[in-house]
């Protein structure tokens, strides 16, 4: 499972054993302008597909992947010709974000990361920095090619009419869900306990000479950084929440902050080093305990909001803004949940979180649930009420019920056609060489029209 998640998250990253194979099996299988495709690169992509599909490969998988890689390299080559810029800072930020995602899935275990990749985090970054930059260049060039593409209502209708009636998709029942989330507040006693604990730890470091790193390992509630002495690595502005960042950037080298409060709890921060606009910090986090009384109070408050909604004393949108927790996605969408898979607000029942699924199962459209608790990825407890805002019946696709989905499909078809047109145009003016082994591949013939040296 970890392997599949890790490969999916990084895309351009590969298992270390495949990297090692480059020295043995590598040869250039294609050139696109100044870019080239290695045999190992092709095999790595095939391995990714096989891993995602449980070892099953579609027919002509290598040919299909080579076609994709040729398009990718053509985009990169043209991006360089057009002076499309990707700054080193962007590459570093993307690299850090992807590595952090993998570490999150690995429970913050750096040793597991290094065992899996066979390299330190620094070595992984160095190995794949150019690959990631090429990917970002290709993405930016693709955005330029697709810039301004849209469809009119008449084009959507024409697209729909071209679909054979017996090929129209069948859509399962879908729902739209609104939510109001409330975060339990820390009571004054527990808040002071956390402050006092950090105040004592700071005294032990500043006056008693104890090690910040050792105390971080022992007391910090940020378990990912605690195991490495609270070290948060090198970061630039915008990485941390505002309160933490403001305090960290005011510190002199080796200075330790006073107790700093953020949405995560309370911190001691030490500045380890500074390079221009980048800082290296370590911290000790103490999260105040949320008591059963705090949880019960939050549930009661949210139930009071529900009573206001049920009596039409307040609109759902206004209730979200007045009482909802601001740091959830739905807050800025009038409480409406967005399906991450589709980008719209419709969910098939099976795509919902189990707790929401069972909550709305017997609800009627417009009804509000009782408050119920849930735990976020950081392990914090919240409460929510949900409203069933709409429910569709299973049906064959129609313009009336599914216009947004059909519009999205029409745009994607138009983008594919524009990509194909752009590739055909650029191939004529770009030097392209493909190894004879692959020249008979289906779909590769269009690439053989490339400019000759």
C-alpha atoms as one frame of an Amber mdcrd trajectory, in Angstrom:
protein
   0.000   0.000   0.000   2.752   2.466   0.944   4.536   1.744  -2.320   1.425
   2.472  -4.394   0.680   5.677  -2.477   4.274   6.879  -2.658   4.577   6.304
  -6.379   1.228   7.931  -7.015   2.124  11.015  -5.017   5.508  11.644  -6.568
   4.837  10.491 -10.138   8.343  11.447 -11.278   9.921   9.551  -8.386  10.658
   5.849  -8.795  11.788   2.938  -6.695  15.508   2.987  -6.028  16.110  -0.379
  -7.646  14.841   1.007 -10.952  17.236   3.929 -10.663  20.099   1.498 -10.236
  19.068  -0.337 -13.394  19.714   2.754 -15.517  23.403   1.977 -15.671  22.672
  -1.518 -17.007  19.754  -1.164 -19.435  19.902   2.474 -20.532  19.885   3.668
 -24.059  18.196   6.572 -25.813  15.000   5.359 -27.497  13.845   8.752 -28.786
  14.924  12.367 -29.256  12.533  15.318 -29.368  14.499  18.446 -30.176  17.007
  18.771 -27.357  15.115  16.348 -25.109  15.590  12.584 -25.037  13.754   9.537
 -23.710  15.737   6.762 -22.049  14.750   3.111 -22.191  14.870   3.055 -18.380
  12.513   6.044 -18.259  10.020   4.158 -20.415  10.358   1.043 -18.248   9.905
   3.082 -15.083   6.613   4.482 -16.356   5.472   0.983 -17.326   6.317  -0.157
 -13.783   4.197   2.668 -12.358   1.201   1.607 -14.460   1.673  -2.039 -13.523
   1.881  -1.130  -9.846  -1.315   0.943  -9.978  -3.217  -1.768 -11.889  -2.081
  -4.744  -9.880   0.422  -5.970 -12.464  -2.035  -5.931 -15.372  -0.921  -3.949
 -18.411  -3.146  -2.815 -21.292  -2.286  -3.979 -24.838   0.550  -2.011 -26.429
   1.337  -0.434 -23.036   4.874   0.494 -24.066   3.671   2.067 -27.289   1.024
   4.075 -25.457   3.501   5.213 -22.835   6.080   6.165 -25.461   3.433   8.292
 -27.180   2.724  10.041 -23.858   6.427  10.598 -23.181   6.960  12.016 -26.670
   4.194  14.547 -26.029   5.718  15.395 -22.649   9.167  15.957 -24.175   7.705
  18.037 -27.012   6.044  20.287 -24.437   9.327  20.636 -22.508  11.304  21.335
 -25.681   8.844  24.010 -26.802   8.739  25.536 -23.322  12.500  26.069 -23.504
  12.225  27.563 -26.994   9.492  29.923 -25.786  11.497  30.824 -22.662   8.803
  29.536 -20.323  10.190  30.001 -16.828  10.077  27.695 -13.847  12.036  29.166
 -10.947  14.282  27.039  -8.758  12.208  28.141  -5.760   9.076  26.652  -7.354
  10.840  23.351  -7.952  12.087  23.268  -4.356   8.634  24.062  -2.970   7.026
  21.326  -5.091   9.753  18.864  -4.098   9.279  19.610  -0.409   5.490  19.355
  -0.663   5.644  15.955  -2.350   8.161  14.569   0.094   6.061  15.851   2.996
   3.012  14.080   1.541   4.892  10.804   1.432   6.216  11.308   4.959   2.649
  11.957   6.140   1.589   8.582   4.711   4.592   6.999   6.387   3.680   8.506
   9.737   6.573  10.966   9.568   9.067   8.077   9.661  12.183   9.343   7.884
  13.867   5.959   8.292  11.024   4.240   6.430  11.327   6.831   3.640  15.069
   6.305   3.327  14.746   2.516   3.468  12.145   2.586   0.702  14.075   4.909
  -1.641  17.543   3.714  -0.638  18.622   7.356  -0.328  18.458  10.184   2.168
  15.841  12.893   1.632  18.575  15.231   0.374  19.809  12.629  -2.122  16.270
  11.975  -3.378  15.809  15.702  -3.966  19.081  15.921  -5.867  18.289  12.854
  -7.985  14.890  14.051  -9.156  15.144  17.844  -9.184  15.637  18.021 -12.971
  12.853  15.495 -13.610  10.470  17.586 -11.545  11.532  20.800 -13.274  10.819
  19.189 -16.651   7.408  18.096 -15.423   6.595  21.635 -14.276   7.799  23.054
 -17.598   5.565  20.627 -19.484   2.589  21.496 -17.275   3.149  25.218 -17.823
   3.491  24.780 -21.575   0.347  22.644 -21.676  -1.510  25.423 -19.838  -0.367
  27.880 -22.515  -1.604  25.571 -25.264  -4.978  25.155 -23.491  -5.314  28.804
 -22.532  -8.769  30.188 -23.211 -10.370  26.897 -24.245 -14.052  26.828 -23.340
 -17.305  25.577 -24.812 -20.540  27.393 -25.588 -23.953  25.960 -24.659 -24.507
  25.126 -28.323 -21.215  23.197 -28.405 -22.266  21.255 -25.305 -25.563  20.346
 -26.959 -23.784  19.330 -30.179 -21.324  17.177 -28.196 -24.186  15.446 -26.386
 -26.131  14.802 -29.597 -23.130  13.012 -31.112 -23.177  10.397 -28.350 -25.123
   7.338 -29.594 -28.273   6.851 -27.554 -27.238   3.334 -26.572 -23.860   4.649
 -25.376 -25.144   7.323 -23.015 -23.648   6.866 -19.533 -25.821   5.733 -16.638
 -25.420   7.838 -13.499 -26.012   6.427 -10.049 -27.878   8.367  -7.402 -25.938
  11.434  -6.295 -26.280  13.790  -3.370 -25.145  17.285  -2.421 -24.165  17.800
   1.202 -23.781  20.945   3.276 -21.969  20.977   6.608 -21.286  23.258   9.545
 -18.133  22.281  11.433 -17.340  23.438  14.957 -14.018  22.997  16.738 -14.078
  22.420  20.516 -12.587  25.322  22.437  -9.904  24.716  25.027 -10.973  25.584
  28.542  -8.931  28.082  30.544  -7.506  25.495  32.946  -6.107  23.216  30.223
  -4.851  26.222  28.274  -2.858  27.429  31.268  -1.489  23.930  31.911   0.001
  23.883  28.400   1.510  27.345  28.823   2.984  26.439  32.198   4.445  23.214
  30.817   6.245  25.050  28.004   7.335  27.844  30.324   9.008  25.235  32.536
  10.623  23.532  29.524  11.977  26.893  28.316  13.443  27.550  31.767  15.141
  24.146  31.744  16.780  24.985  28.412  17.686  28.658  28.961  18.638  28.519
  32.649  19.347  24.855  33.214  21.299  24.244  30.006  19.265  21.191  28.957
  19.137  20.189  25.304  16.265  21.612  23.229  16.482  18.562  20.965  16.252
  16.027  23.785  13.330  17.832  25.414  11.570  18.008  22.023  11.934  14.226
  21.670  10.476  13.758  25.150   7.680  16.332  25.291   6.692  17.581  21.814
   3.229  16.618  20.552   4.405  17.070  16.949   5.437  13.438  16.613   6.829
  13.797  13.062   9.443  16.371  14.113   9.847  15.208  17.725  11.834  12.113
  16.732  14.459  14.367  15.087  14.655  16.858  17.940  11.865  19.110  16.703
  13.770  20.058  13.529  11.441  21.507  10.856  14.131  21.902   8.185  14.750
  24.865   5.897  11.644  26.779   4.887  10.619  30.045   3.243   7.893  32.513
   4.150   4.391  31.150   3.715   5.240  27.663   4.910   3.985  28.025   8.474
   0.779  29.415   9.968   0.942  33.172  10.547   1.496  33.225  14.329   4.306
  30.661  14.192   5.998  32.337  11.220   5.843  35.836  12.699   7.553  34.648
  15.877  10.140  32.497  14.049  11.328  35.285  11.724  11.862  37.680  14.648
  14.367  35.359  16.332  18.133  35.703  16.205  20.201  32.611  15.501  20.004
  30.092  18.392  17.471  32.288  20.218  14.436  30.588  21.776  11.032  32.234
  21.595   8.607  32.810  24.397   5.512  30.602  24.338   3.742  31.080  20.984
   0.089  30.166  20.419  -1.150  28.902  17.042  -4.120  26.900  15.812  -2.088
  23.749  16.514  -1.448  24.525  20.183   1.480  26.177  21.962   5.102  26.246
  20.763   8.646  26.977  21.797  10.626  27.887  18.688  14.373  27.978  18.212
  16.019  29.526  15.162  18.859  27.252  14.058  19.995  29.172  10.992  19.070
  31.798   8.405  19.903  31.976   4.682  18.430  35.057   3.058  14.661  34.582
   3.208  14.927  30.964   4.362  15.098  29.822   7.978  15.829  26.551   9.729
  13.822  26.113  12.924  13.008  23.519  15.531  10.068  23.563  17.917   8.364
  21.870  20.827   4.577  21.662  20.494   2.224  21.145  23.419  -1.446  20.585
  22.612  -3.812  21.402  25.475  -6.077  18.529  26.424  -9.656  18.703  25.212
 -11.811  17.436  28.062 -15.096  15.541  27.842 -16.795  18.686  29.163 -15.303
  20.704  26.269 -16.626  18.164  23.767 -20.076  18.123  25.338 -20.235  21.928
  25.307 -19.341  22.056  21.603 -21.960  19.449  20.768 -24.564  21.463  22.694
 -23.623  24.716  20.909 -23.888  23.057  17.519 -27.255  21.553  18.411 -28.443
  25.076  19.237 -27.387  26.154  15.733 -29.366  23.212  14.347 -32.474  24.387
  16.230 -32.107  27.855  14.663 -31.861  26.283  11.205 -34.865  24.036  11.739
 -37.004  26.997  12.849 -35.874  29.057   9.816 -34.407  31.660  12.164 -31.213
  31.770  10.129 -30.113  30.690   6.649 -27.661  27.826   6.250 -25.132  30.097
   4.497 -25.283  32.672   7.303 -24.986  29.960   9.963 -21.818  28.661   8.290
 -20.251  32.130   8.425 -21.381  32.882  11.978 -20.637  29.569  13.660 -18.541
  27.413  11.307 -14.867  26.575  11.618 -12.987  28.641   9.026 -10.197  26.192
   8.236 -12.303  23.584   6.438 -12.868  23.639   2.683 -16.640  23.910   2.941
 -16.517  27.177   4.913 -15.658  29.180   1.795 -18.291  27.356  -0.261 -21.350
  28.257   1.843 -20.897  24.971   3.680 -21.218  22.826   0.560 -18.843  19.854
   0.339 -16.784  19.489  -2.838 -16.019  16.061  -4.263 -12.195  15.958  -4.668
 -12.489  13.348  -7.418 -14.698  15.465  -9.682 -14.232  19.018  -8.433 -18.002
  19.538  -8.237 -20.475  19.230  -5.362 -22.039  15.894  -6.333 -21.180  12.650
  -4.565 -22.212   9.146  -5.356 -23.261   7.511  -2.113 -20.240   5.204  -2.133
 -17.862   8.188  -2.343 -19.017   9.674   0.957 -17.268   9.216   4.274 -18.990
   6.311   6.067 -20.149   8.558   8.925 -21.846  10.975   6.500 -23.254   8.123
   4.419 -24.993   6.511   7.387 -26.154   9.893   8.679 -27.959  10.961   5.490
 -29.212   7.483   4.559 -32.691   8.070   5.993 -32.763  11.882   5.706 -35.049
  13.807   3.392 -33.779  16.625   1.181 -33.497  19.818   3.249 -33.242  18.055
   6.627 -30.433  18.645   9.130 -28.639  15.928  11.073 -27.956  15.960  14.774
 -24.364  16.962  15.656 -21.841  14.146  15.418 -18.098  14.003  15.993 -15.311
  13.190  13.560 -11.529  13.128  13.669  -9.358  15.018  11.171  -6.042  13.674
   9.727  -4.120  15.298  12.593  -6.182  13.331  15.116  -8.176  16.335  16.399
 -11.866  15.955  17.243 -14.481  18.204  15.620 -18.274  18.231  15.465 -20.452
  18.745  12.398 -24.051  18.892  11.373 -24.898  18.073   7.773 -27.768  19.019
   5.521 -28.935  16.830   2.654 -29.272  19.528   0.008 -30.210  17.427  -3.033
 -30.555  13.826  -4.132 -30.878  12.567  -7.697 -32.357   9.253  -8.770 -30.301
   6.791 -10.866 -30.766   7.795 -14.494 -29.417   7.816 -18.031 -27.417  10.988
 -18.752 -29.450  13.963 -19.955 -28.701  17.603 -20.672 -31.344  18.739 -18.219
 -29.995  16.811 -15.214 -26.298  16.509 -16.043 -25.334  19.654 -17.943 -22.246
  20.363 -15.792 -20.842  16.856 -16.324 -21.522  16.942 -20.059 -19.938  20.391
 -20.283 -16.800  19.068 -18.541 -16.614  16.128 -20.960 -17.039  18.490 -23.930
 -14.214  20.720 -22.675 -11.931  17.709 -22.178 -12.638  16.525 -25.719 -11.868
  19.999 -27.052  -8.618  20.095 -25.073  -7.593  16.684 -26.443  -8.304  17.863
 -29.986  -6.283  21.043 -29.418  -3.375  19.045 -27.985  -3.416  16.746 -31.022
  -3.510  19.745 -33.375  -0.645  21.437 -31.522   1.460  18.258 -31.551   0.878
  17.800 -35.288   1.957  21.385 -35.945   5.098  21.285 -33.774   6.202  17.856
 -35.008   6.750  19.315 -38.491   9.323  21.816 -37.189  11.008  19.712 -34.489
  13.819  17.201 -34.906  12.493  13.815 -33.815  14.244  10.460 -33.824  12.649
   7.226 -32.628  14.458   3.932 -32.219  13.504   1.421 -34.918  12.214  -0.983
 -32.259   9.257   1.338 -31.683   8.612   2.766 -35.141   5.925   0.158 -35.889
   3.964   1.088 -32.738   0.343   2.143 -33.308   0.034   5.928 -33.056   3.772
   6.559 -33.453   3.677   7.208 -37.198   2.663  10.858 -36.670   5.933  11.428
 -34.827   8.000  10.199 -37.788   7.054  13.353 -39.722   9.418  15.347 -37.522
  12.107  17.556 -39.006  15.287  15.718 -39.993  18.745  17.024 -39.148
